[in-house]
Amino acid sequence: MTRLLTATAVGLVLAFATGCAQDHAPSTGVAAAAAPATPTRVDNFRLVDQDGRAHDLYRLKDAPAVVLVMQAVGSPDVRKMAPALEQLRATYAAQGVEFMMINSTLKDKRADLLAESKALNVAMPILKDEQQLVGEQLGATRTSEVMVVDPKTWMIVYRGPLNSELAGKNAKAGTNFAADALDAVIAGKPVPVAYVAPAGGAITFPDRTAQAKASFTKISYSRTVGPLIEEKCVACHEEGGIAPFTFDSYQKIKGFAPMIREVIRTDRMPPWDADADIGHFKDDKSLSPDQIKTLVHWVEAGAPRGEGPDPLLAKKHVAPEWPLGKPDLIVDVPSYNVPASGVVDYQYPIVDNPLTEGKWLRASTAKVDQRQAVHHVLSGFITNEAKGKGMTAWGGSVGGYTVGMESVVQPKDIGTYIPAGSKFGYQMHYTPFGKAVTANTKIGLYFYKDGEKPKLMMRETPLVDQFIDIPPNDGNHKEVAYFDFPKDATLYTAVVHAHYRGTYSKLEIRYPSGEQKVILNVPFYDFNWQRMYEFAEPIAIPAGSKLIATYIYDNSKRNPANPDPNKEVTWGDQSFEEMFYTSLRYRWNDETVEHQTNYDDLLNKTRLLGMLDDNIDGKVEESELRGQFKTMLAGGKFALVDTNHDGGIDQAEFDAVMSKMPRGRHAAPEAESSGK
């Protein structure tokens, strides 16, 4: 996170200065009409499309050109232009030109965009500009308005209708304005026509009126902006906090104002990746739409100080040593010397459990002194030390950590039992970052009081796919996995995890009726933050339901975090390898502390089938085989296993094969909790 912010700071200041000043370059070529005072440069943005995936404009910097088209649901102008627009896209796709539609209308909801995309039949994303901030900055005025952008400078080199047919009476017939502009940009020449008045339906931008702009200069820092920063940002941006700098005064906020505008417009801050349109979650860190617009408009108005006291000076904010209070037990994980460079294998230290009697764990928190070096901590109590390092014999978690997820608090009346006389096992993932350090990690444990115990049991398991295989230079590789719930259950939390190439994830439930519903959507996965999303209302999972996870990986040069786009990537522990790992916390509905009925073994039976069955039809076809199973069932052996000869291996046939295999010859379900 530190590298991300500091590396772009200077560029953000320049982008803010040019974008907000709305400098107007002279037209290159003869315009069909006098261009009004509109921005000539596109600031970076990140918006979510009709499929729930986010798009970051500046990742397209290697494209020869980018075409932005203003859209509205049901717009007759857009529907009229759709066939010609799709033909234009198809013509220039081979040259790498990128096309996007932007919907900035107030009446349209993102849920409407998927049906509209199918009606338009255009192969491009429709991005929902929820707060109208992108449309405002672009100076958009009408639907069907086309903007051709040169990514070398992010300048808008053409603005207007697609062609003369859509331009009204004053344009010369047979002129293809957008195509001519694209030809010029690709050739490195001035465009022949830089502006033609758009003729589509007007888009209303209430916050772009003179009256609205005047009101932005009166936004109170003392009463509005300062308290908002204190509520949403200071928990990280405080002395001793996780952020690399503090927000402790107006002067500090003013200095970071351009960056604040940038990270909000690109949805990088606050670090909360869950889709606001899908589900509700406890402890939601995101900004509301009104808060987003308030901060951006305040910055664009010059970040005025105004009158009143500075709320950030009223109290010194210092990160507490233990955010949940003093722990009942502090476990010192053995220190480890992390080298400045190289690859560090996972470490598996085992620590004595000092408890003389069993305890019910209600919460845990981690204290990590080398945040850049410690990628994650997993743990579990061990009753058989000989098997402890493989994690297959681990019991319930005794605390963990990833960046952004330091504490775990159990819901009311739920806990994990920690027996006396056991040991604590830890999986430590250390990552060198250019400086040799000694990592000293502590885990604080919080128990139910003596004489108290929870009523219900919490279970935890990962939904994984250890057969992922990501081709080189593939910016849009999809992997899917699932497992079946054999009994009624209730889902409480989900943690999405991939490595550098992960870019999108969603979690769905398919009910026994066949109905399917998205319960968690992560439009733009950020490896720098690992949140545990706790559902505001726990999700009921009827017996026979499938939980389905989808991940999309960007193994292209457009991914700035990608270590090597030319490398085929498979499952692996290290961050330069890749993972497909959704950790789930749930309980079996008929299980209580007094009557424990764990069905995890039944759940585990469907793991392997769910990793291989990409089309989720309940059987593995020969074309879906991967890894050792592809090798094992080659040469006609597939037909021998497919005993009912329906072209696929179903669960019963899979079980028959697995029962004949020696232990260790396949990806054992227990081993899938071996890391993230």
C-alpha positions as CSV (number, residue, x, y, z in Angstrom):
1,M,0.0,0.0,0.0
2,T,2.9,2.3,0.8
3,R,4.4,1.8,-2.6
4,L,1.1,2.4,-4.3
5,L,0.5,5.7,-2.7
6,T,4.0,7.2,-2.8
7,A,4.7,6.1,-6.4
8,T,1.8,8.1,-7.7
9,A,1.8,11.1,-5.5
10,V,3.6,13.5,-7.9
11,G,1.5,12.3,-10.8
12,L,-1.7,12.7,-8.9
13,V,-0.9,16.4,-8.2
14,L,-0.3,17.0,-11.9
15,A,-3.4,15.1,-12.9
16,F,-5.5,17.1,-10.4
17,A,-4.1,20.4,-11.6
18,T,-4.7,19.7,-15.3
19,G,-8.1,17.9,-14.8
20,C,-9.7,20.4,-12.4
21,A,-8.4,23.5,-14.1
22,Q,-10.1,22.4,-17.3
23,D,-7.5,23.8,-19.6
24,H,-8.7,23.9,-23.2
25,A,-6.2,23.0,-25.9
26,P,-6.9,24.5,-29.4
27,S,-8.7,22.2,-31.8
28,T,-6.5,20.2,-34.2
29,G,-8.1,20.5,-37.5
30,V,-11.3,22.2,-38.6
31,A,-14.2,21.6,-36.3
32,A,-17.7,21.2,-37.5
33,A,-18.8,23.6,-34.7
34,A,-17.1,25.8,-32.2
35,A,-16.2,23.7,-29.2
36,P,-17.6,24.8,-25.9
37,A,-15.4,25.1,-22.8
38,T,-15.1,21.5,-21.9
39,P,-12.3,19.5,-20.3
40,T,-9.7,18.2,-22.7
41,R,-8.1,15.6,-20.4
42,V,-9.5,12.5,-18.8
43,D,-8.7,11.9,-15.1
44,N,-8.4,8.3,-14.0
45,F,-11.5,6.5,-12.8
46,R,-12.6,3.1,-11.7
47,L,-16.2,2.1,-12.4
48,V,-18.2,-1.1,-12.2
49,D,-19.8,-2.6,-15.3
50,Q,-23.0,-4.5,-16.0
51,D,-21.4,-7.8,-14.9
52,G,-20.2,-6.4,-11.6
53,R,-16.5,-6.1,-12.7
54,A,-14.5,-2.9,-12.2
55,H,-12.5,-1.2,-14.9
56,D,-9.6,1.2,-14.2
57,L,-9.1,3.6,-17.1
58,Y,-5.4,4.2,-16.7
59,R,-4.6,0.4,-17.0
60,L,-5.3,0.9,-20.7
61,K,-2.3,3.2,-21.2
62,D,-0.8,0.8,-23.7
63,A,-3.8,0.9,-26.0
64,P,-3.4,3.1,-29.1
65,A,-6.7,4.8,-28.3
66,V,-9.7,4.5,-26.0
67,V,-13.3,5.3,-27.0
68,L,-15.8,6.5,-24.4
69,V,-19.5,6.6,-25.2
70,M,-22.2,8.2,-23.0
71,Q,-25.1,5.9,-22.6
72,A,-28.6,5.7,-21.0
73,V,-30.9,2.8,-20.6
74,G,-33.5,2.9,-23.3
75,S,-31.9,5.9,-25.1
76,P,-33.2,5.9,-28.7
77,D,-30.0,7.7,-29.8
78,V,-27.8,5.0,-28.3
79,R,-29.9,2.2,-29.7
80,K,-29.8,3.8,-33.1
81,M,-26.0,4.1,-33.1
82,A,-25.4,0.6,-31.6
83,P,-24.9,-1.4,-34.8
84,A,-22.5,1.2,-36.2
85,L,-20.7,1.4,-32.9
86,E,-20.3,-2.3,-32.7
87,Q,-19.0,-2.4,-36.3
88,L,-16.5,0.3,-35.4
89,R,-15.4,-1.7,-32.3
90,A,-14.9,-4.9,-34.3
91,T,-12.9,-3.0,-37.0
92,Y,-10.4,-1.5,-34.5
93,A,-10.3,-4.3,-31.9
94,A,-7.4,-6.0,-33.8
95,Q,-5.4,-2.8,-33.4
96,G,-6.0,-2.8,-29.6
97,V,-8.4,0.1,-29.4
98,E,-10.6,-0.1,-26.2
99,F,-14.2,0.8,-26.1
100,M,-16.3,1.6,-23.0
101,M,-19.8,3.0,-22.5
102,I,-20.5,5.2,-19.5
103,N,-23.9,5.6,-17.9
104,S,-24.1,8.8,-15.8
105,T,-27.8,9.2,-15.7
106,L,-29.5,9.5,-12.3
107,K,-32.6,7.4,-13.2
108,D,-30.7,4.3,-14.2
109,K,-29.5,1.6,-11.8
110,R,-26.7,-0.7,-12.3
111,A,-29.1,-3.7,-12.3
112,D,-30.6,-2.3,-15.4
113,L,-27.4,-2.3,-17.4
114,L,-27.1,-6.1,-18.0
115,A,-30.4,-6.3,-19.9
116,E,-29.6,-3.1,-21.8
117,S,-26.2,-4.5,-22.8
118,K,-28.0,-7.5,-24.3
119,A,-30.5,-5.3,-26.1
120,L,-27.7,-3.2,-27.6
121,N,-25.7,-6.2,-28.6
122,V,-22.4,-4.4,-28.3
123,A,-19.2,-6.2,-27.0
124,M,-18.1,-3.6,-24.6
125,P,-18.6,-2.8,-20.9
126,I,-21.3,-0.4,-19.7
127,L,-19.8,1.4,-16.7
128,K,-22.2,2.9,-14.1
129,D,-21.1,6.3,-13.0
130,E,-23.1,6.2,-9.7
131,Q,-22.1,9.6,-8.4
132,Q,-21.8,11.3,-11.8
133,L,-18.3,12.3,-10.9
134,V,-16.8,10.9,-14.1
135,G,-19.4,12.4,-16.4
136,E,-19.0,15.7,-14.6
137,Q,-15.2,15.7,-15.1
138,L,-15.6,14.6,-18.8
139,G,-17.9,17.5,-19.4
140,A,-20.4,15.1,-20.9
141,T,-23.7,16.6,-21.9
142,R,-25.7,14.1,-24.1
143,T,-26.3,10.4,-24.6
144,S,-24.5,8.9,-27.7
145,E,-21.7,11.4,-27.2
146,V,-18.4,9.8,-28.3
147,M,-15.0,10.8,-26.9
148,V,-11.8,9.5,-28.5
149,V,-8.9,9.6,-26.0
150,D,-5.2,9.4,-26.7
151,P,-3.8,7.3,-23.8
152,K,-0.3,8.7,-24.3
153,T,-1.5,12.0,-22.9
154,W,-5.1,11.1,-21.8
155,M,-6.3,14.0,-23.9
156,I,-9.7,13.9,-25.6
157,V,-8.8,14.4,-29.2
158,Y,-12.4,14.1,-30.5
159,R,-15.7,14.8,-29.0
160,G,-19.1,14.5,-30.7
161,P,-21.4,12.0,-32.5
162,L,-20.1,8.8,-34.0
163,N,-20.7,9.8,-37.6
164,S,-22.6,12.3,-39.7
165,E,-25.8,10.2,-39.7
166,L,-26.1,10.9,-35.9
167,A,-24.9,14.5,-36.0
168,G,-28.0,16.3,-37.2
169,K,-28.5,18.5,-40.3
170,N,-25.3,20.5,-40.3
171,A,-22.8,17.7,-40.8
172,K,-21.6,16.6,-44.2
173,A,-23.1,13.3,-45.1
174,G,-20.9,10.2,-45.1
175,T,-18.4,11.5,-42.6
176,N,-17.2,9.0,-39.9
177,F,-15.9,11.4,-37.3
178,A,-14.9,8.8,-34.7
179,A,-13.2,6.5,-37.2
180,D,-11.3,9.4,-38.7
181,A,-10.1,10.4,-35.3
182,L,-9.0,6.9,-34.5
183,D,-7.1,6.6,-37.7
184,A,-5.3,9.9,-36.9
185,V,-4.4,9.0,-33.3
186,I,-3.1,5.5,-34.3
187,A,-1.0,7.2,-37.0
188,G,0.3,9.8,-34.6
189,K,-1.3,12.6,-36.6
190,P,-3.7,15.5,-35.7
191,V,-7.4,14.6,-35.9
192,P,-9.2,16.2,-38.9
193,V,-12.2,17.2,-36.8
194,A,-11.9,17.7,-33.0
195,Y,-15.4,18.7,-32.1
196,V,-18.9,18.2,-33.5
197,A,-21.9,19.2,-31.4
198,P,-23.5,16.0,-30.0
199,A,-27.2,15.5,-30.8
200,G,-28.4,12.9,-28.3
201,G,-30.7,13.3,-25.3
202,A,-29.5,15.6,-22.6
203,I,-28.0,14.2,-19.4
204,T,-28.8,16.2,-16.3
205,F,-25.9,16.9,-13.9
206,P,-27.3,18.8,-10.9
207,D,-23.9,19.3,-9.3
208,R,-22.4,21.0,-12.4
209,T,-24.6,24.1,-12.2
210,A,-23.0,27.4,-11.2
211,Q,-25.2,27.4,-8.1
212,A,-24.0,23.9,-7.1
213,K,-20.3,24.8,-7.8
214,A,-20.7,27.9,-5.6
215,S,-22.0,25.7,-2.8
216,F,-19.0,23.5,-2.9
217,T,-16.8,26.4,-1.8
218,K,-18.9,26.6,1.3
219,I,-18.6,23.0,2.4
220,S,-17.4,23.2,6.0
221,Y,-14.1,21.6,6.8
222,S,-14.8,22.0,10.5
223,R,-18.3,20.6,10.5
224,T,-18.3,18.2,7.6
225,V,-15.0,17.2,6.0
226,G,-12.9,17.0,9.2
227,P,-15.4,14.8,11.1
228,L,-15.8,12.6,7.9
229,I,-12.0,12.1,7.7
230,E,-11.9,11.3,11.4
231,E,-14.7,8.7,11.1
232,K,-13.6,7.0,7.9
233,C,-9.8,7.5,7.6
234,V,-8.1,8.2,10.9
235,A,-8.3,4.6,12.2
236,C,-5.5,3.8,9.8
237,H,-4.0,7.3,9.3
238,E,-3.0,7.8,12.9
239,E,0.2,7.6,14.9
240,G,1.2,3.9,15.0
241,G,-1.6,3.1,12.5
242,I,-1.3,0.8,9.4
243,A,-1.1,3.8,7.0
244,P,2.2,5.3,6.0
245,F,1.2,8.9,7.1
246,T,-1.2,10.5,9.5
247,F,-4.2,12.7,9.0
248,D,-3.9,14.9,12.1
249,S,-4.7,18.5,10.9
250,Y,-6.3,20.6,8.1
251,Q,-2.8,21.4,6.8
252,K,-2.1,17.7,6.3
253,I,-5.5,17.1,4.6
254,K,-4.9,20.1,2.3
255,G,-1.5,18.8,1.3
256,F,-3.0,15.4,0.4
257,A,-6.2,16.7,-1.2
258,P,-5.2,15.8,-4.8
259,M,-4.4,12.3,-3.7
260,I,-7.6,12.0,-1.7
261,R,-9.6,12.9,-4.8
262,E,-7.7,10.4,-6.9
263,V,-8.0,7.4,-4.6
264,I,-11.7,8.1,-4.0
265,R,-12.4,8.4,-7.8
266,T,-10.5,5.1,-8.4
267,D,-12.2,3.4,-5.4
268,R,-8.8,2.6,-3.7
269,M,-9.7,4.3,-0.5
270,P,-11.1,3.5,2.0
271,P,-9.9,-0.1,1.4
272,W,-13.2,-1.9,1.2
273,D,-13.6,-4.0,-1.9
274,A,-17.1,-5.5,-1.4
275,D,-19.7,-4.4,-4.0
276,A,-22.2,-2.0,-2.4
277,D,-24.9,-3.3,-4.8
278,I,-24.6,-6.9,-3.5
279,G,-25.4,-7.6,0.1
280,H,-24.8,-5.7,3.3
281,F,-22.0,-6.3,5.8
282,K,-21.1,-5.4,9.3
283,D,-18.4,-2.8,10.0
284,D,-18.6,-1.5,6.4
285,K,-15.6,0.7,5.9
286,S,-16.8,2.2,2.6
287,L,-17.9,5.8,2.0
288,S,-21.6,6.5,1.3
289,P,-22.4,8.1,-2.1
290,D,-23.0,11.5,-0.4
291,Q,-19.6,11.3,1.4
292,I,-17.9,10.5,-1.8
293,K,-19.4,13.5,-3.6
294,T,-18.7,15.8,-0.6
295,L,-15.0,15.0,-0.4
296,V,-14.4,15.1,-4.2
297,H,-16.4,18.4,-4.7
298,W,-14.7,19.9,-1.6
299,V,-11.2,19.1,-3.1
300,E,-12.3,20.4,-6.6
301,A,-13.4,23.6,-4.9
302,G,-9.9,24.1,-3.6
303,A,-10.2,22.3,-0.3
304,P,-11.4,25.5,1.5
305,R,-10.6,25.8,5.2
306,G,-13.5,28.0,6.2
307,E,-14.3,28.9,9.8
308,G,-14.5,26.8,12.9
309,P,-12.1,24.6,14.9
310,D,-10.1,21.8,13.4
311,P,-11.6,18.6,14.7
312,L,-8.4,16.7,13.9
313,L,-6.5,18.8,16.3
314,A,-9.0,18.4,19.1
315,K,-7.7,14.9,20.0
316,K,-4.5,13.1,19.4
317,H,-5.2,9.9,17.7
318,V,-2.8,7.0,18.5
319,A,-3.4,3.4,17.5
320,P,-4.1,1.3,20.6
321,E,-1.6,-1.5,21.4
322,W,-4.5,-4.0,21.6
323,P,-7.7,-2.7,19.8
324,L,-9.9,-5.2,21.6
325,G,-8.5,-4.4,25.0
326,K,-6.0,-6.3,27.1
327,P,-6.0,-10.0,26.0
328,D,-6.7,-12.9,28.4
329,L,-3.7,-14.6,26.8
330,I,-0.8,-13.3,24.7
331,V,1.0,-15.8,22.6
332,D,4.5,-14.9,21.3
333,V,5.1,-16.4,17.9
334,P,8.8,-17.3,17.7
335,S,10.7,-14.4,16.0
336,Y,12.0,-14.9,12.5
337,N,14.8,-13.1,10.6
338,V,13.4,-12.1,7.3
339,P,16.1,-11.6,4.7
340,A,16.1,-8.5,2.4
341,S,15.5,-10.5,-0.7
342,G,14.9,-14.0,-1.9
343,V,12.1,-16.5,-1.3
344,V,11.1,-17.6,2.2
345,D,9.3,-20.9,2.5
346,Y,6.3,-21.0,4.8
347,Q,7.3,-21.3,8.5
348,Y,5.4,-23.6,10.9
349,P,6.4,-22.8,14.4
350,I,4.7,-24.7,17.2
351,V,4.1,-23.0,20.6
352,D,3.2,-24.6,23.9
353,N,-0.4,-23.9,25.1
354,P,-0.1,-22.6,28.6
355,L,-3.8,-23.2,29.4
356,T,-4.3,-25.7,32.3
357,E,-8.0,-26.1,31.5
358,G,-10.0,-25.8,28.2
359,K,-11.3,-22.4,27.2
360,W,-13.9,-21.1,24.7
361,L,-12.4,-18.5,22.4
362,R,-14.6,-15.5,21.6
363,A,-12.1,-13.2,19.8
364,S,-8.5,-12.8,18.7
365,T,-6.2,-10.1,17.4
366,A,-2.7,-10.0,16.0
367,K,0.0,-7.5,16.8
368,V,2.5,-7.4,13.9
369,D,5.6,-5.3,14.2
370,Q,6.8,-5.8,10.6
371,R,3.7,-5.3,8.5
372,Q,5.7,-5.2,5.2
373,A,7.3,-8.6,6.0
374,V,4.4,-10.5,7.4
375,H,1.9,-11.5,4.6
376,H,-0.3,-13.7,6.7
377,V,-0.7,-15.8,9.8
378,L,-2.8,-18.9,10.1
379,S,-3.2,-21.0,13.2
380,G,-4.8,-24.0,14.9
381,F,-4.5,-26.0,18.1
382,I,-2.7,-29.3,17.8
383,T,-3.4,-32.4,19.7
384,N,-0.8,-34.4,17.7
385,E,2.4,-32.5,17.3
386,A,3.9,-35.0,14.8
387,K,1.2,-34.0,12.3
388,G,1.1,-30.4,13.2
389,K,3.3,-29.0,10.5
390,G,1.1,-30.3,7.8
391,M,-1.9,-28.5,9.2
392,T,-4.0,-31.7,8.6
393,A,-4.3,-32.3,12.3
394,W,-5.0,-28.7,13.3
395,G,-8.1,-27.9,15.2
396,G,-9.9,-24.6,15.4
397,S,-8.1,-21.3,14.8
398,V,-6.3,-19.6,17.7
399,G,-5.8,-16.3,15.9
400,G,-4.7,-15.1,12.5
401,Y,-3.7,-12.1,10.4
402,T,-3.7,-10.6,7.0
403,V,-3.2,-6.9,6.1
404,G,-6.4,-5.2,7.0
405,M,-7.8,-8.1,9.1
406,E,-6.0,-8.0,12.4
407,S,-9.0,-9.0,14.6
408,V,-11.7,-11.7,14.5
409,V,-14.7,-11.4,16.9
410,Q,-17.2,-14.3,17.1
411,P,-20.9,-13.5,16.9
412,K,-22.8,-13.7,20.1
413,D,-23.2,-17.1,21.7
414,I,-20.7,-18.7,19.2
415,G,-17.1,-19.8,20.0
416,T,-14.3,-22.2,19.4
417,Y,-13.1,-24.6,22.0
418,I,-9.4,-24.7,22.9
419,P,-8.5,-27.8,24.9
420,A,-5.9,-27.8,27.6
421,G,-2.7,-29.7,27.0
422,S,-2.6,-29.0,23.3
423,K,-0.1,-26.9,21.4
424,F,-0.6,-24.0,19.1
425,G,0.6,-24.3,15.5
426,Y,1.2,-21.3,13.2
427,Q,1.7,-21.0,9.5
428,M,3.8,-17.8,8.9
429,H,4.1,-16.3,5.4
430,Y,7.0,-13.9,5.3
431,T,7.8,-11.8,2.3
432,P,11.2,-10.0,1.8
433,F,10.8,-6.3,0.9
434,G,14.3,-5.0,0.4
435,K,15.4,-4.7,4.0
436,A,16.5,-7.4,6.4
437,V,14.2,-7.3,9.6
438,T,13.4,-9.5,12.5
439,A,9.6,-10.1,12.8
440,N,8.1,-10.5,16.2
441,T,4.4,-11.3,16.1
442,K,2.1,-11.6,19.0
443,I,-1.4,-13.1,19.1
444,G,-3.9,-11.9,21.7
445,L,-6.7,-14.3,22.7
446,Y,-10.0,-13.4,24.4
447,F,-12.0,-16.1,26.1
448,Y,-15.5,-16.5,27.5
449,K,-15.5,-15.8,31.2
450,D,-15.1,-18.7,33.7
451,G,-18.4,-20.4,34.0
452,E,-19.6,-19.1,30.7
453,K,-19.6,-20.9,27.4
454,P,-21.2,-20.3,24.0
455,K,-24.3,-22.2,22.8
456,L,-23.2,-22.7,19.2
457,M,-20.2,-23.9,17.3
458,M,-18.4,-22.0,14.5
459,R,-16.8,-24.0,11.7
460,E,-14.3,-22.7,9.2
461,T,-13.2,-24.1,5.8
462,P,-11.8,-22.8,2.6
463,L,-13.4,-23.1,-0.8
464,V,-10.3,-23.6,-3.1
465,D,-9.2,-24.7,-6.5
466,Q,-5.7,-26.2,-6.5
467,F,-5.9,-26.9,-10.2
468,I,-5.8,-23.3,-11.4
469,D,-3.7,-22.8,-14.6
470,I,-3.3,-19.3,-15.8
471,P,-1.9,-18.9,-19.4
472,P,0.8,-16.3,-20.0
473,N,-0.3,-12.9,-21.2
474,D,-4.0,-13.7,-20.4
475,G,-5.6,-10.6,-18.9
476,N,-9.0,-12.2,-18.3
477,H,-8.6,-15.8,-17.1
478,K,-11.5,-17.4,-15.3
479,E,-11.5,-20.2,-12.8
480,V,-14.5,-21.7,-10.9
481,A,-14.9,-24.1,-8.0
482,Y,-17.6,-25.2,-5.6
483,F,-18.7,-27.6,-2.9
484,D,-22.0,-28.9,-1.7
485,F,-23.5,-28.4,1.7
486,P,-24.8,-31.8,2.9
487,K,-26.9,-30.4,5.8
488,D,-28.6,-27.1,6.6
489,A,-26.1,-24.5,7.6
490,T,-25.7,-20.7,8.2
491,L,-22.9,-18.7,6.6
492,Y,-21.4,-15.8,8.6
493,T,-18.3,-14.6,6.9
494,A,-16.2,-14.9,3.7
495,V,-12.6,-13.9,3.0
496,V,-11.5,-13.6,-0.6
497,H,-7.9,-14.4,-1.3
498,A,-5.7,-14.5,-4.4
499,H,-2.2,-13.2,-5.2
500,Y,-0.7,-10.6,-7.5
501,R,-2.7,-11.6,-10.6
502,G,-6.1,-11.9,-8.9
503,T,-8.4,-9.1,-10.1
504,Y,-12.0,-10.2,-9.5
505,S,-14.0,-12.6,-7.3
506,K,-17.6,-13.4,-6.5
507,L,-19.3,-15.9,-4.2
508,E,-22.7,-17.4,-5.2
509,I,-25.2,-19.8,-3.7
510,R,-27.1,-22.2,-5.9
511,Y,-30.2,-23.5,-4.1
512,P,-31.6,-27.0,-4.5
513,S,-34.4,-25.4,-6.7
514,G,-31.7,-24.3,-9.2
515,E,-32.1,-20.6,-8.3
516,Q,-28.7,-18.9,-8.1
517,K,-27.8,-15.7,-6.2
518,V,-24.6,-13.7,-5.8
519,I,-24.0,-13.1,-2.0
520,L,-20.5,-11.4,-2.3
521,N,-19.1,-9.5,-5.2
522,V,-15.6,-8.1,-5.3
523,P,-15.4,-6.0,-8.5
524,F,-11.7,-5.2,-8.2
525,Y,-9.7,-7.5,-5.9
526,D,-6.8,-5.7,-4.1
527,F,-3.9,-8.0,-2.9
528,N,-2.8,-5.3,-0.5
529,W,-6.0,-5.7,1.7
530,Q,-7.5,-8.9,3.0
531,R,-10.9,-8.2,4.5
532,M,-13.2,-10.6,6.3
533,Y,-16.7,-9.7,5.1
534,E,-19.3,-10.5,7.8
535,F,-22.8,-10.6,6.5
536,A,-25.2,-8.2,8.2
537,E,-27.7,-11.0,8.2
538,P,-26.1,-14.5,8.1
539,I,-26.9,-16.4,5.0
540,A,-29.1,-19.5,5.2
541,I,-27.7,-22.5,3.3
542,P,-30.3,-25.2,2.8
543,A,-29.0,-28.8,2.5
544,G,-28.1,-29.6,-1.1
545,S,-27.0,-26.1,-1.9
546,K,-23.8,-25.3,-3.7
547,L,-21.4,-22.5,-2.8
548,I,-19.7,-21.4,-6.0
549,A,-16.6,-19.2,-6.1
550,T,-15.4,-17.5,-9.3
551,Y,-12.0,-15.8,-9.7
552,I,-10.6,-13.8,-12.7
553,Y,-6.9,-13.3,-13.0
554,D,-5.0,-10.7,-15.0
555,N,-1.7,-12.2,-16.1
556,S,-1.0,-9.4,-18.6
557,K,1.4,-6.5,-18.7
558,R,-1.6,-4.2,-17.9
559,N,-1.5,-5.6,-14.3
560,P,1.1,-3.3,-12.6
561,A,1.5,-5.9,-9.8
562,N,2.2,-8.8,-12.2
563,P,5.8,-10.2,-11.6
564,D,6.0,-11.8,-15.1
565,P,3.2,-11.8,-17.7
566,N,5.1,-14.2,-19.9
567,K,4.9,-17.0,-17.3
568,E,2.3,-19.7,-17.0
569,V,1.0,-19.5,-13.4
570,T,-0.3,-22.3,-11.2
571,W,-1.3,-22.9,-7.6
572,G,1.5,-22.1,-5.1
573,D,2.3,-20.7,-1.7
574,Q,4.4,-17.8,-2.7
575,S,2.9,-14.5,-3.8
576,F,4.5,-14.7,-7.3
577,E,2.5,-18.0,-7.7
578,E,-1.3,-17.9,-7.4
579,M,-4.2,-19.0,-5.3
580,F,-8.0,-19.5,-5.4
581,Y,-9.0,-19.4,-1.8
582,T,-12.3,-18.2,-0.2
583,S,-12.3,-18.8,3.5
584,L,-15.8,-19.4,5.0
585,R,-17.0,-19.3,8.6
586,Y,-20.3,-21.1,9.2
587,R,-22.2,-23.3,11.6
588,W,-24.3,-26.5,11.1
589,N,-27.8,-25.6,12.1
590,D,-28.4,-28.6,14.3
591,E,-25.0,-28.4,16.0
592,T,-24.7,-27.0,19.5
593,V,-21.9,-27.0,22.1
594,E,-23.8,-29.7,23.9
595,H,-24.6,-31.7,20.8
596,Q,-21.8,-31.5,18.3
597,T,-22.7,-32.9,14.8
598,N,-19.9,-31.9,12.5
599,Y,-20.6,-32.7,8.8
600,D,-17.3,-31.3,7.4
601,D,-16.3,-34.8,6.1
602,L,-19.5,-34.9,4.0
603,L,-18.8,-31.5,2.7
604,N,-15.2,-32.4,1.9
605,K,-16.3,-35.3,-0.3
606,T,-17.4,-32.8,-3.0
607,R,-14.3,-30.6,-3.0
608,L,-12.3,-32.4,-5.8
609,L,-15.3,-32.7,-8.1
610,G,-16.0,-29.0,-7.5
611,M,-12.5,-28.0,-8.5
612,L,-12.6,-29.8,-11.8
613,D,-16.3,-29.4,-12.8
614,D,-16.0,-26.0,-14.5
615,N,-19.5,-25.9,-16.0
616,I,-21.0,-26.9,-12.7
617,D,-23.2,-29.7,-14.1
618,G,-22.4,-32.2,-11.4
619,K,-19.9,-34.3,-13.4
620,V,-16.4,-34.0,-14.8
621,E,-16.1,-34.3,-18.5
622,E,-12.8,-35.5,-20.1
623,S,-12.1,-32.0,-21.4
624,E,-12.3,-30.6,-17.8
625,L,-9.6,-32.9,-16.4
626,R,-6.5,-31.2,-15.1
627,G,-3.3,-32.0,-13.2
628,Q,-2.7,-35.5,-12.1
629,F,-6.2,-36.6,-12.9
630,K,-5.7,-35.7,-16.6
631,T,-2.6,-37.9,-16.5
632,M,-4.2,-40.7,-14.6
633,L,-7.2,-41.0,-16.8
634,A,-5.5,-40.7,-20.2
635,G,-5.3,-43.4,-22.8
636,G,-8.9,-44.6,-22.6
637,K,-9.1,-44.9,-18.8
638,F,-11.7,-42.2,-18.6
639,A,-14.3,-44.5,-20.2
640,L,-13.5,-47.1,-17.6
641,V,-14.3,-44.8,-14.8
642,D,-17.4,-43.4,-16.5
643,T,-19.4,-46.5,-15.6
644,N,-22.8,-45.2,-16.7
645,H,-21.3,-44.0,-20.0
646,D,-22.9,-40.5,-19.8
647,G,-19.7,-38.7,-20.9
648,G,-18.8,-37.5,-17.4
649,I,-17.6,-38.7,-14.0
650,D,-20.2,-38.0,-11.4
651,Q,-19.7,-37.9,-7.6
652,A,-20.5,-41.6,-7.1
653,E,-18.0,-42.6,-9.9
654,F,-15.5,-40.1,-8.4
655,D,-15.8,-41.7,-4.9
656,A,-15.2,-45.1,-6.4
657,V,-12.0,-44.0,-8.0
658,M,-10.8,-42.2,-4.9
659,S,-11.5,-45.2,-2.6
660,K,-9.0,-47.2,-4.7
661,M,-6.2,-44.6,-4.6
662,P,-3.4,-44.7,-2.0
663,R,-3.5,-41.8,0.4
664,G,-1.4,-38.9,-0.8
665,R,-1.9,-39.6,-4.5
666,H,-4.5,-36.9,-4.8
667,A,-5.2,-33.4,-3.4
668,A,-6.5,-34.4,0.0
669,P,-9.4,-32.2,1.2
670,E,-7.7,-31.6,4.5
671,A,-4.6,-30.2,2.8
672,E,-6.6,-27.4,1.2
673,S,-6.5,-25.3,4.3
674,S,-2.7,-25.3,4.0
675,G,-2.3,-21.7,3.3
676,K,-3.4,-18.5,1.6
